């Protein structure tokens, strides 16, 4: 299979045009395997000259520490990465440089608005963010959850602020169409309630869920449901200090202890639903089902519990664009296509901030990420206790 740098498309997506011709110069840190890794899909969108989904950004450097190391050259995905890189270089490309480490990236030119996109292992992010600051990134797009612990993320936030670097988070649901439609309906309906549901499509077996629990050992609230918690922190005033009550839905939720591939036991939720009521009077619910499907849903009900509407991600526009994207990137992860518009909108907003300096509405800052991680750590033992007692 060929991973060409440029492919033709017959449809054009309605992405916004850049306000000016000045662009953010992007360094992607953690490209990963073509068709499989989020870093690669960030690159694919930036290289898409047919749709131009991110007109305020241009890809200048790719940092891939694993596949460009001696240890990684024989690992799965390495041959595909090398082929993609060779195709890009053969085509003349847009002058993209490839590097094995962040420190190998040359300093920015005078007047360059350098933007880093960190899409690596969470445990590596504190070091990588520090290195991105050193190479002159003005703005950093950091994939969720940002760091393994609150303390590490707070250190990253403080170091970035000291260097006057803006860090914005890859919580793409914060800018998604389904979220906007859900909140608009709720705002028009006094006394309504909202639930943000996140489905994954793991097989409902102890073996599959045990592997999932071990691979995502930080727990459901720190990985799968972290997007929904970020929505509550951003839009519903949810903070640890402002939470008045947490109520688990025991009929929906299950918390289990399962053996992972290593033979060790891991305790986590395979299904979870709960409502948060804040001290300032706001409330919202979050639901997550590891075996529920492959979509995210915003559900609005009235005060009596009658459903008023539900809105999906992917929405009809994203579904309609999927065949074109499948043809453009055959074999890529399906969730790339489902969330393609949101990834592009978020990158474009971050690029515009890098160039213009204004924090875009709805985009999660690293401060929101810190509070979101605090909420996840706070809720996990409370919900486990409610479900296991």
Order of alpha helices (4+ residues) and beta strands (2+ residues): beta-alpha-beta-alpha-beta-beta-alpha-beta-alpha-beta-alpha-beta-alpha-alpha-beta-beta-beta-beta-beta-beta-alpha-alpha-alpha-alpha
